[in-house]
Amino acid sequence: LSICSKLCYAIGGAPNQVAGSAAAFFLQIYLLDIAHITPFHASLVLFIGKASGAVTDPIAGFFISKSRWTRIGRLMPWMLACTPFTVVSYFFMWYLPPFVSGRAAWYVTFNCLFQALTTLFQVPYSALTMFLSTDQKDRDSATAYRMTMEVLGTLIGAALQGQIVASAHVSHHCTVNPPVNTTDSWQDTPSTPDPSDLLSHQVIYMIAAGVIGGVYILGIVILFLGVKEKDDPYALSSDRAIPFCKGLGLTVKHGPYVKLTASFLLISTAVQLEQSNFVLFCTQASGLRNHFQYLVITILVSAAVSVPFWQKILQRFGKKCAACGISWMIPFAVMLVTIPNLILAYLVAFVSGLSIAASLLLPWSMLPDVVDNFRLQNPHGKGQETIFYSSYVFFTKISAGIGLGISAAGLEFTGYKPGVCRQSDDVIFTLKILIGAVPGILIFMGLFILFFYPITEQSRKETKLALEELR
């Protein structure tokens, strides 16, 4: 597999990460502080959006597994067809409608459309790994290229969004270090938003959405021109496609797949909670309001530059051993919530980036090994690749959606107020729990399950030799 093909494949997935990063870091604070919907409604927008994307995963897997081979492949037409609609839905997800009473429904609608359309892109794109090469090293290398570019995409998304919209979240009427113990009205009462400010903030968000929409178009063009999809390179001449429902049943009963999915759905939920609450924590609970965009960039630069490091680690010490690096963020996150110091915040951001890179690279590097293991146990069936990938994304999205919904509902319950200079102690305590304690517990649980994951480096080599003999 040529370096050019790997690069084009990697670039093709970056736009989804650009948009997803912007939404992960800024959608919750946009809904609360710009759209001025309640935290409860914001939790519904986040949860229902994730749930719609999750529900779309098995549906996408079903239809893609039934689709026929065309001149440009079996997976490529799906990615080409959904991209224009994805751009439109993303644009309107950041649009402030002129009415007030139905805003929550507006954002639920377009967030659901966006999540569903990104799923229709992500399922065939991620499954495309299995149709680039039959060689494990080639696939692992392509996955490393992809993860590096996706982390760069996450960096670009957060940096673009952060730099463009930062001025919308700087409260000029607040002092830099507001007094902690005070009953002044400025602390407890939301400031009335100036209509001209709201309009300028909305224009800023629309500019950011337009730029990211252009990134989508560029990415799909590069993917289409630079990647050649192979017609099921794993299939034997006697193979027959497994019916979707039967294949789904076999997938969810496959031991290595169950352990891998259970582990990383907990870990991905922890990462989602960190992402969605980090900006709120910086602006509302730690006195880092003027530094949040630079802290976000620090996280993502650290993640981007460390992906090649993690690729070397998993090649040298194995994938299960490399997973221990995900736990590095836990002690530093606890330190940040207990000692909100600026220098410590940048150190936490750097270490969190290292852990996030490992959590992004490892599941997509391990999933092809699970598919190979399944093919060895079921040598005369084909068409399972999209089922594995779509069901994996389904489970991780459902868990992340539940986590984000509960976190936003927790802010509602503790009395979050948009526009105030300082939130109540209950809200600040909740944000500290969502940044420090909850992700730590989820990561430890995920790594404990991963300890029982049965595919080792030795079994990978044995599976590779056995599949080569079959072919």
Phi, psi and omega in degrees: 000123186286157178298323179298316179296319179296319180295315180296321177297317181294318181296326181300329181270351184296319182302322177300323180285326176301309181291318181296324178293315179300318179290319183297318183276330193237348184293318182296315180289330175296314181297323184280316190259338180255309179283341178056046169261161186288157176303326178296314178294324176297321178296323177294318179300314183291314183290312182295325176298312178297320181295321179295321175295322180293317180296327180292334184303303179295329177295315177298317179300321180297307184291324179293321179293337179270347185287154184264162178288135176240181180297333180256008177114183178260332183263327185300319180301326179295317181292320179294319186289324187274343186299313180300320180290328177297318180298316182295314182295324179294319180299314183284345177292337180252014180268137179264106182292154184290338179273160183251317189294330183254018184296319180301317179295322178301310183289327174299315183299308186282333173292321177297315179299314181298314181296320180293319182289322177295329176294318178298336174274315190291323182297306178293327180295313181291323177292339180300337177306321183286346183249015174266322183197155174267353183276129182299320181294319177299315181294317178297321179294316178298323178294321178295317175302314182298314182293322177300314181290325179290323176293321174299321176297319176298319177297313181299316181299311181292321181292313178302307183296316183296315182289324182286318189259003184304321183295339180285347184240019174259113183274103184289340181274357180263146173285158183296317179239082183295147179297144183280313184259094180207155177243019181299152184293333182294337180281322191261340186250127177298138177288142179287122183291134175287127181304323179293326176294316179301318180296315180294322177296321179295319177299320179300314180294324179292323176298315179299318180295321179294319179297316181292327174299322176295326177297323177302312183297316180298317182297317183290327177295315180295318179298315182295319184281334190254352186239133177250118179276132179266147185279090177044074182293352181269342190287140171271164183296335182266002185290147173233147181292135176280132176305146189302310184296318177295318179296321178295320177297318178294324181296310185285351175262354183284116188307306180302323181293317181299314181293318179296314182294315180299320181295309188278345173289327174290317182293317180293326176297319178299316180295319179298319179297319177299314183296311188288335183256355185294314181295318177299318179298315181295319185277333189247337191235350188231000181071022181251030186304323184273003183238359191298321182293327179285327175293319177298316179296321178300316178304313189281327173297315177302316179295318183295315184284343184266352179300313176300325177298314180293326177298319177293320180297314182289332176288326185273318187247353180100158187285323179295323179294319180296335182296337179298335179295341179296331184283353184299329185289340190297305182296327180288323177295321177297320178297321182296317183285338179267330180229081183287076182254144185297312180297317177297324180298319178291325176295316176299318180298318180296311181293322177299323177298319177300314182292320180296321178300317178296319181291334177279319186287316193295312182298322181284339174278330183273333183298319176299328177295322177295318179296318176300317179299320178294318180297326178292323179280338178231073193288346184245028174237149178223171178087011182277344189301311182293331179292316178301312184290318182291320180289327176298313180295325178303308183295319181291325178291319179299313181295318179294320178298317178297316180299315180292321178297316180294321181294317179292322177295326177297322177293322177298314184296323183272000171094038177297134179237119179291140173092352180278156180284326179221128179282168179292164179299326179296318179295316180298318178296319178298316179297323177295320177295318183290334179271323188257297191286310187297311177301322180299315180297316181296319180295317179298319179296317180296317180292327177297317178295320181296336178302330182267004178296124193275345186277115179256175178296325179292317180291331176297316179296319179295319178296318179300313180296319181294320179292323178296323177293319178298318182289000000 
